[in-house]
Amino acid sequence: MVGVRLSTFLLAGCLLAGSCNTLKYVPKDDALYTGAKINIKGTDASARERKLLRSDLGTLTRPKPNSRFLGIPFKLLIYNAFNGKKENSFLGRIGNKLGEPPVLLSQLDLNKNVKVLQNYSENKGFFHAKVSGDTTVKRRRATAVYTVEAGVQYKIKSLRLESDSTVLTQKIGETMPKSLLKVGQPFDLDVIKTERSRIDAYLKENGFYYFSPEFLLFKVDSTVGSNMVDLILTVKPSLPTVAKEVYHINDVVIYSDYSLNTARIDTSKAGAKLYKGYYIVDKDNKYKPWLFEQSMQFKPGEVYNRADHNLTLSRLINLNLFKYTKNRFEPTPDSPLLNVYYYLTPLPKKSLRAELTGINKSNNSNGTELTVSWRNRNAFRGGEQLSLSAYIGTEIQAGGNRKGYNTYRTGAEATLALPKFLVPFVDLRNAGAFAPRTILQVGFDVLNKNLLYTLNSFRGRYGYTWKEDITKQHEFYPIDVNYVQPFSVTREYDSLAKTNSALRKATERQFILGSTYRFTYDRRLKGLDLINSFYFSGLADVSGNLASLVKRGNVEKGDTAMLFNAPYAQYIKLETDFRYYRKLGLKSTWANRILIGYGNPYGNSSQLPFIKQFFSGGNSSIRAFRSRTLGPGTYRDTSDYLVDQTGDIKLEFNTEYRPHISGPLYGAVFVDAGNIWLKNEDPNRPGSGFSKNYLKELAVGAGVGIRLDIVVFVIRLDVAIPLRKPWEQNPWVMRQIALSDPVWRRENLIYNLAIGYPF
């Protein structure tokens, strides 16, 4: 909090010192440049087209004025406040890092901007456009005003290809029906450039390895009248012979242990093993040959295409075996054949890693966790990833009504990931860009809540993960087993659990034998600078059906079936997480999330198993409420034990504005709403059941935050307060806000310190 107060004090000082004097360091014979104004006149373009043209032209003018947030030039004010301080002093460094000197009128080149706007207008089809520019100065603040007499925007009348009998023009003709240039659409040079790249990509898929977009020419005939143009596509007469040839794959040579320190590029096949048409140089016999054969999309004798080229590199990279992966194509003399060479630099086969993590939760728990993991990247010479890990952690209750209820955790896990689909009795191979994986995993955990109870849990699963592309991922585990049993329960806790079902639920034996499937779509992974982005994750979790074939139970009739000395869980659980991100400006974002979870216990279960139930509150949920303390429904736990409140149904809404402040620093303003419910109401927790009035039982919170986003990781601090408490007689509690009251602050001002964005 000291850092936050200091930053606030410094910012306030900046505003007081400089808000009334943005001209402090503007020379007397100059003016502060405040930006450009674009006026569009004399055109029949639609209002939308004029707005788009004005926006595009506005981004082209230089220089850019001083940046503003909420209309205030904060960076300029900081510069004015700290300019003149010693460069290496504390205040001097603040001025250098956060400040921005004034942008001056003398930096403006009006004629250059006029030429840029003129050229851009013509490239957008306004062939008769005329641009003029002037400046206005008022109170030593200058604005550039550009007037664009756009005229008529020319449109495409026809598009044709100058063809001949060559294979090249025949292939170009095949793709013309998919052209981006449409009759009746405005002439646009950017679309023409994109069309050339599209045609080039099509030719690369059909063996024209040496072709380039620059070999395509579009002739424009603007004399056809009616403000129309004819576009004629032709190939440059000076086209090199190699660009006309369709190339085939000759030899494919793979160097599996290439060193970057090697000065020469190997082309020799000495010592190579021929495996299904591929030459594999693996002197130390580190890898099984089929590992490379399933990654290669090129086959000798096939026509070269760019998709197979990129696909092969992607699959090799995603094996996670090689530090560097590159390839090279070399034409053979006097024939349209390509030899392909792959140079693979291995990662260290074995690695040991230790992580020490700090834990800070909104329920006043603080602690640490130490994890040690060992990995073998090529355990059985087939690219198998074998990892073993163990952890130990503790959480200490630092506040609240009762102390001493600390938590200790320890456990171990072993995971074997095979780079292919391994189905019993069947070997399936995926031809996608990402190597599929078969996962075998077992683990053991011990949870000790001091003075309360100790739980042992065993888990294991077998399944598959694969990607259709960079944005779509599937995880399917046909076998997913969890077994939880209490190791010890204190008398104090046991006596309370007899009359409190929530306490009893936390320590009961659980046996889960089921299957899970998750699908994730993340449009942001495309790496494009999109204005609108979407994320979706859907989970289906089914358990107990196989166990019911062995021994059927019906809890509603008082008949609970047991397997391995525990009642097996029978349920279906569905969960969806939908997120929408909208880019505002260059770096600011508006993020939204809707999370819906539904669990239906049936047969041998009246509720979902404790470890499968939903919870609400905490630093990635409804941040105005401490973790796992919200709900279910309108029920409010007033005990002073560390009990997790869980439910079978969950509904949550989040919206957050993330303005960019400076460099890696971002702010946040957010509102969260949601709750959890039980499908079947617990008599000991009145108001816990789901009903038609669920919208009236939502909790609402709001707050502000700050984030340090350095790409590798994000550190964030959120401060939130509750606006609606569903268990209160008058749920909306905004009138009760009393920031000056220490008792109110202790109970309602919730701090959340975390790594990563909440969603």
Residue pairs with C-beta under 8 A, 6 or more apart in sequence:
4 706
4 717
10 94
11 74
13 81
14 74
14 77
14 78
14 80
14 81
14 82
15 77
17 77
17 80
17 81
18 24
18 76
18 77
18 78
18 80
18 81
19 72
19 77
21 80
22 32
22 73
22 76
22 77
22 80
22 102
23 32
23 102
23 140
23 141
24 80
25 79
25 80
25 83
25 101
25 102
26 32
26 102
26 104
26 140
27 104
30 104
30 105
30 106
30 140
31 104
31 105
31 137
31 140
31 141
31 142
32 66
32 102
32 103
32 104
32 105
32 140
32 141
32 142
33 63
33 65
33 103
33 104
33 105
33 107
33 108
33 142
33 143
33 144
34 65
34 141
34 142
34 143
35 64
35 65
35 143
35 144
36 58
36 61
36 113
36 143
36 144
36 145
36 146
37 143
37 144
37 145
37 146
38 54
38 57
38 58
38 117
38 146
38 148
39 145
39 146
39 147
39 148
40 50
40 53
40 54
40 148
40 150
41 147
41 148
41 149
41 150
42 149
42 150
42 151
43 50
43 126
43 150
43 151
43 152
43 153
44 152
44 153
45 53
45 150
45 153
49 153
49 186
50 150
53 121
53 124
53 148
53 150
56 120
56 124
57 117
57 120
57 121
57 146
57 148
60 113
60 116
60 117
60 120
61 113
61 116
61 117
61 144
61 146
62 109
62 112
62 113
63 103
63 107
63 108
64 103
65 103
66 73
66 75
66 76
66 100
66 102
66 103
67 73
67 74
67 75
67 100
68 74
69 659
69 661
73 100
75 98
75 99
75 100
75 662
76 99
76 100
76 101
76 102
78 94
78 95
78 98
78 99
78 100
79 95
79 99
79 100
79 101
79 102
80 99
81 95
81 99
82 91
82 92
82 94
82 95
82 99
83 95
83 99
83 101
85 91
85 92
85 95
86 92
87 93
87 96
97 662
97 663
98 662
98 663
105 135
105 137
105 142
108 135
108 142
108 144
110 133
110 134
110 135
110 144
111 133
113 133
113 144
113 146
114 131
114 132
114 133
114 146
117 131
117 146
117 148
118 129
118 130
118 131
121 129
121 131
121 148
121 150
122 129
123 188
123 189
123 190
124 153
124 186
124 187
124 188
124 189
125 153
125 154
125 155
125 186
125 187
125 188
126 150
126 151
126 152
126 153
126 154
127 151
127 154
127 222
128 151
128 152
129 148
129 149
129 150
129 151
130 148
130 149
130 151
131 146
131 147
131 148
131 149
132 146
132 147
132 149
133 144
133 145
133 146
133 147
134 144
134 145
134 147
135 142
135 143
135 144
135 145
136 142
136 143
136 145
152 227
153 186
153 187
153 227
154 186
154 187
154 222
154 227
154 228
154 229
155 184
155 185
155 186
155 187
155 227
155 228
155 229
156 181
156 182
156 183
156 184
156 185
156 186
156 187
156 228
156 229
156 231
157 183
157 224
157 226
157 228
157 229
157 230
158 183
158 230
158 231
159 176
159 179
159 181
159 183
159 230
159 231
159 233
160 230
160 231
160 232
160 233
161 169
161 172
161 173
161 176
161 232
161 233
161 234
162 169
162 232
162 233
162 234
162 235
163 169
163 170
163 172
163 173
166 244
167 244
167 246
168 203
168 208
168 211
168 235
168 243
168 244
169 235
171 202
171 203
171 206
171 208
172 199
172 202
172 203
172 233
172 235
174 202
175 198
175 199
175 202
176 233
178 198
179 195
179 198
180 191
180 194
180 195
180 198
181 191
181 192
181 195
181 231
185 191
187 220
187 229
192 218
192 231
193 213
195 218
196 213
196 214
196 216
196 218
197 213
199 213
199 216
200 211
200 212
200 213
200 216
201 306
203 211
204 211
204 304
204 305
204 306
205 305
205 306
205 307
206 246
206 303
206 305
207 245
207 246
207 247
207 248
207 303
207 304
207 305
208 243
208 244
208 245
208 246
208 247
209 245
209 247
209 304
209 329
209 338
210 240
210 242
210 243
210 245
210 247
211 243
212 243
214 236
215 235
215 236
215 239
215 243
216 233
216 234
216 235
216 236
217 233
217 234
217 235
217 236
218 231
218 232
218 233
219 231
219 232
219 233
219 234
220 229
220 230
220 231
221 229
221 230
221 231
221 232
222 228
222 229
224 230
242 331
245 336
246 303
246 336
247 303
247 304
247 331
247 336
247 337
247 338
248 301
248 302
248 303
248 304
248 336
248 337
248 338
249 298
249 299
249 300
249 301
249 302
249 303
249 304
249 337
249 338
249 340
250 300
250 332
250 337
250 338
250 339
250 340
251 269
251 279
251 300
251 339
251 340
252 277
252 278
252 279
252 296
252 298
252 299
252 300
252 339
252 340
252 342
253 267
253 269
253 272
253 278
253 279
253 281
253 339
253 340
253 341
253 342
254 278
254 279
254 280
254 281
254 292
254 296
254 342
254 344
255 266
255 281
255 341
255 342
255 343
255 344
256 280
256 281
256 282
256 286
256 287
256 292
256 344
256 346
257 281
257 282
257 283
257 284
257 286
257 344
257 345
257 346
258 266
258 343
258 344
258 345
259 345
260 324
260 345
265 328
265 341
265 343
266 281
266 341
266 343
267 330
267 339
267 341
269 279
269 281
270 281
271 281
271 283
272 279
272 280
272 281
273 279
273 280
273 282
273 289
274 280
275 289
275 290
275 292
275 293
276 289
276 293
277 299
277 300
278 289
278 292
278 293
278 296
278 300
280 287
280 289
280 292
282 289
285 381
286 346
286 378
286 381
287 378
287 381
287 382
287 383
288 381
288 382
290 382
291 319
291 381
291 382
291 383
291 419
294 420
294 429
295 312
295 315
295 316
295 319
295 435
296 312
297 307
297 308
297 309
297 311
297 312
297 315
297 431
298 304
298 308
298 309
298 312
298 340
302 308
304 329
304 338
309 327
310 433
311 431
311 432
311 433
312 327
312 342
313 325
313 327
314 433
314 434
315 432
315 433
315 434
315 435
316 322
316 325
316 342
316 344
317 325
318 433
318 434
318 435
319 383
319 419
319 435
320 347
320 377
320 385
321 344
321 346
321 347
321 377
321 378
321 383
322 344
322 345
322 346
322 347
323 345
323 346
323 347
324 343
324 344
324 345
325 342
325 343
325 344
325 345
326 342
326 343
327 340
327 341
327 342
327 343
328 340
328 341
328 343
329 338
329 339
329 340
329 341
330 338
330 339
330 340
330 341
331 337
331 338
331 339
332 338
332 339
347 377
348 377
349 376
349 377
349 378
350 374
350 375
350 376
350 377
351 374
351 375
351 377
352 372
352 373
352 374
353 372
353 373
353 374
353 375
354 370
354 371
354 372
354 373
355 369
355 370
355 371
355 373
356 368
356 369
356 370
357 368
357 369
357 370
357 371
357 393
358 366
358 367
358 368
359 365
359 366
359 367
359 368
359 369
359 393
359 395
360 366
360 753
360 754
361 395
361 618
361 619
361 626
361 627
362 617
362 618
362 619
362 623
362 625
362 626
362 627
362 750
362 751
362 752
363 400
363 618
363 626
363 627
363 628
363 629
363 642
364 397
364 398
364 399
364 400
364 626
365 395
365 396
365 397
365 398
365 407
366 395
366 396
366 398
367 393
367 394
367 395
367 396
367 407
368 393
368 394
369 391
369 392
369 393
369 394
369 409
370 391
370 392
370 393
371 389
371 390
371 391
372 389
372 390
372 391
373 387
373 388
373 389
373 390
374 387
374 388
374 389
375 385
375 386
375 387
375 388
376 384
376 385
376 386
376 387
377 383
377 385
378 384
379 385
379 386
379 416
382 418
382 419
383 418
383 419
383 435
384 416
384 417
384 418
384 419
385 415
385 416
385 417
385 419
385 437
386 414
386 415
386 416
386 417
387 414
387 415
387 417
388 412
388 413
388 414
389 412
389 413
390 410
390 411
390 412
390 413
391 409
391 410
391 411
391 412
392 408
392 409
392 410
393 408
393 409
393 410
394 406
394 407
394 408
394 409
395 406
395 407
396 406
397 403
397 404
397 405
397 406
397 642
400 640
401 640
402 640
402 641
404 450
404 451
405 449
405 450
405 451
405 452
405 641
405 642
406 449
406 450
407 447
407 448
407 449
407 450
407 642
408 447
408 448
408 450
409 445
409 446
409 447
409 448
410 445
410 446
411 443
411 444
411 445
411 446
412 443
412 444
413 441
413 442
413 443
413 444
414 441
414 442
414 443
415 439
415 440
415 441
416 439
416 440
416 441
417 437
417 438
417 439
418 437
418 438
418 440
419 435
419 436
419 437
420 427
420 428
420 429
420 430
420 435
420 436
420 437
420 438
421 427
421 428
421 429
421 430
421 436
421 438
421 464
421 466
422 438
430 436
430 466
432 466
432 467
432 468
432 469
433 467
433 469
433 470
434 466
434 467
434 469
436 464
436 465
436 466
437 464
437 465
437 466
438 462
438 463
438 464
439 461
439 462
439 463
439 464
439 465
439 477
440 461
440 462
441 459
441 460
441 461
441 462
442 458
442 459
442 460
443 458
443 459
443 460
444 456
444 457
444 458
444 459
445 456
445 457
445 459
446 454
446 455
446 456
446 457
446 487
447 454
447 455
447 457
448 454
448 455
449 642
451 490
451 492
451 493
452 489
452 490
452 492
452 493
452 641
452 642
453 486
453 487
453 488
453 489
453 490
453 493
453 506
453 507
454 486
454 487
454 488
454 489
455 484
455 485
455 486
455 487
455 507
456 484
456 485
456 486
456 487
457 482
457 483
457 484
457 485
457 611
458 481
458 482
458 483
458 484
459 481
459 482
459 483
460 479
460 481
461 477
461 479
461 480
461 481
461 516
462 477
462 478
462 479
463 475
463 476
463 477
463 478
463 479
463 480
463 516
464 474
464 475
464 476
464 477
465 473
465 474
465 475
465 476
466 473
466 474
467 473
467 474
468 474
470 525
470 526
470 527
471 521
471 522
471 523
471 525
471 526
472 519
472 520
472 521
473 519
473 520
474 517
474 518
474 519
475 516
475 517
475 518
475 519
475 520
476 515
476 516
476 517
476 518
477 515
477 516
477 517
478 515
479 515
480 512
480 513
480 514
480 515
480 516
480 541
480 543
481 512
481 513
482 510
482 511
482 512
482 609
482 611
483 510
483 511
483 512
483 564
483 566
484 509
484 510
484 511
484 609
484 610
484 611
485 509
485 510
485 566
486 507
486 508
486 509
489 497
489 507
493 503
493 507
493 641
496 503
496 639
496 641
497 503
497 504
497 507
498 504
499 684
500 639
500 684
501 682
501 684
501 685
502 637
502 643
502 645
502 682
502 684
502 685
503 641
503 643
505 607
505 610
505 646
506 610
506 643
506 644
508 610
509 565
509 566
509 567
510 566
510 569
510 609
510 610
510 611
511 547
511 563
511 564
511 566
511 567
511 568
511 569
512 543
512 544
512 568
512 569
512 609
512 611
512 612
513 543
513 544
513 546
513 547
513 563
513 568
514 541
514 542
514 543
514 544
514 545
514 546
514 569
515 541
515 542
515 543
516 539
516 540
516 541
516 542
517 539
517 540
518 537
518 538
518 539
518 540
519 536
519 537
519 538
520 535
520 536
520 537
520 538
521 534
521 535
521 536
521 537
522 535
522 536
523 530
523 533
523 534
523 535
524 530
524 533
524 535
524 581
529 583
530 583
531 582
531 583
532 580
532 581
532 582
532 583
533 580
533 581
533 582
533 583
534 578
534 579
534 580
534 581
535 577
535 578
535 579
535 580
535 581
536 576
536 577
536 578
536 579
537 575
537 576
537 577
538 574
538 575
538 576
538 577
539 573
539 574
539 575
539 576
540 572
540 573
540 574
541 571
541 572
541 573
541 574
541 575
541 612
542 571
542 572
542 573
543 568
543 569
543 570
543 571
543 572
543 573
543 609
543 612
544 568
544 569
544 570
544 571
544 603
544 604
544 605
545 570
547 561
547 563
547 568
547 570
547 604
548 561
548 568
548 570
548 603
548 604
550 563
551 561
551 562
551 563
552 561
552 603
552 604
553 559
553 560
553 561
553 567
553 568
553 570
553 603
553 604
554 603
554 604
555 603
555 604
555 605
555 606
556 606
560 567
560 604
561 567
561 568
561 604
562 568
567 604
567 605
568 604
569 601
569 604
569 605
569 608
569 609
569 612
570 601
570 602
570 603
570 604
570 605
571 599
571 600
571 601
571 602
571 605
571 608
571 609
571 612
572 599
572 600
572 602
573 597
573 598
573 599
573 600
573 608
573 612
574 597
574 598
574 599
575 595
575 596
575 597
575 598
575 614
575 650
576 594
576 595
576 596
576 597
577 593
577 594
577 595
577 759
578 593
578 594
578 595
579 591
579 592
579 593
579 594
579 759
580 591
580 592
580 593
581 589
581 590
581 591
581 592
582 589
582 590
583 589
584 590
584 657
584 659
585 660
586 660
587 660
587 666
588 657
588 658
588 659
588 660
588 666
589 657
589 658
590 655
590 656
590 657
590 658
591 654
591 655
591 656
591 657
591 658
591 757
591 759
592 654
592 655
592 656
593 652
593 653
593 654
593 655
593 759
594 652
594 653
595 650
595 651
595 652
595 653
595 654
595 674
596 650
596 651
596 652
597 614
597 649
597 650
597 651
598 648
598 649
598 650
599 608
599 612
599 613
599 614
599 648
599 649
599 679
600 648
600 679
601 607
601 608
601 648
601 679
601 680
606 680
607 613
607 648
607 678
607 679
607 680
608 646
608 648
610 644
610 646
613 646
613 647
613 648
613 676
614 646
614 647
614 648
614 649
614 650
614 676
615 621
615 627
615 628
615 630
615 644
615 645
615 646
615 647
615 676
616 622
616 625
616 628
616 630
616 631
616 645
616 647
616 650
616 652
616 674
616 675
616 676
616 699
617 625
617 626
617 627
617 628
617 629
617 630
618 625
618 626
618 627
618 628
618 752
619 627
619 718
619 752
619 753
619 754
619 758
620 754
620 758
620 759
621 627
621 652
621 672
621 674
621 758
622 630
622 652
622 654
622 672
622 673
622 674
622 699
622 701
623 670
623 672
623 701
623 703
623 718
623 720
623 750
623 752
623 758
624 672
624 699
624 700
624 701
624 702
624 703
624 720
624 721
624 722
624 723
624 748
624 750
625 699
625 701
625 722
625 750
626 750
628 644
628 645
628 646
629 637
629 645
630 645
630 675
630 676
630 699
631 645
631 647
631 675
631 676
631 677
631 688
631 699
631 726
632 645
632 646
632 647
632 675
632 676
632 677
632 678
632 682
632 685
632 687
632 688
632 689
633 647
633 675
633 676
633 677
633 678
633 681
633 685
633 687
633 688
633 689
633 690
633 691
633 697
633 726
634 686
634 687
634 688
634 697
634 726
634 727
635 645
635 685
635 686
635 687
635 688
635 727
636 727
637 643
637 645
645 676
646 676
647 676
647 677
647 678
647 688
648 676
648 677
648 678
648 679
648 680
648 690
649 676
649 677
649 678
649 679
649 690
650 674
650 675
650 676
650 677
651 674
651 675
651 694
651 698
652 672
652 673
652 674
652 675
653 672
653 673
653 674
654 670
654 671
654 672
654 673
654 758
654 759
655 670
655 671
656 668
656 669
656 670
656 671
656 758
656 759
657 668
657 669
657 670
658 666
658 667
658 668
658 707
659 666
659 667
659 669
660 666
661 667
661 706
664 708
664 709
664 710
665 706
665 707
665 708
665 709
666 706
666 707
666 708
666 709
667 704
667 705
667 706
667 707
668 704
668 705
668 706
668 707
668 716
668 718
669 703
669 704
669 705
670 702
670 703
670 704
670 705
670 718
670 720
671 700
671 701
671 702
672 700
672 701
672 702
672 720
673 698
673 699
673 700
673 701
673 724
674 698
674 699
675 694
675 697
675 698
675 699
675 726
677 688
677 689
677 690
677 694
677 697
678 685
678 688
678 689
678 690
679 689
679 690
680 689
681 687
681 688
681 689
682 688
682 689
687 697
687 727
696 726
696 731
697 726
698 724
698 726
699 722
699 724
699 725
699 726
700 722
700 723
700 724
701 720
701 721
701 722
701 723
701 724
701 750
702 720
702 721
702 723
703 718
703 719
703 720
703 721
703 750
704 718
704 719
705 716
705 717
705 718
705 719
705 752
706 716
706 717
707 714
707 715
707 716
707 757
708 714
708 715
708 716
713 755
713 756
714 755
714 756
714 757
715 753
715 754
715 755
716 752
716 753
716 754
716 755
716 756
716 757
716 758
717 751
717 752
717 753
718 751
718 752
718 754
718 758
719 749
719 750
719 751
719 752
720 750
720 752
721 737
721 748
721 749
721 750
722 733
722 748
722 750
723 732
723 733
723 734
724 731
724 732
724 733
725 731
725 733
736 744
737 744
737 748
738 744
739 745
739 749
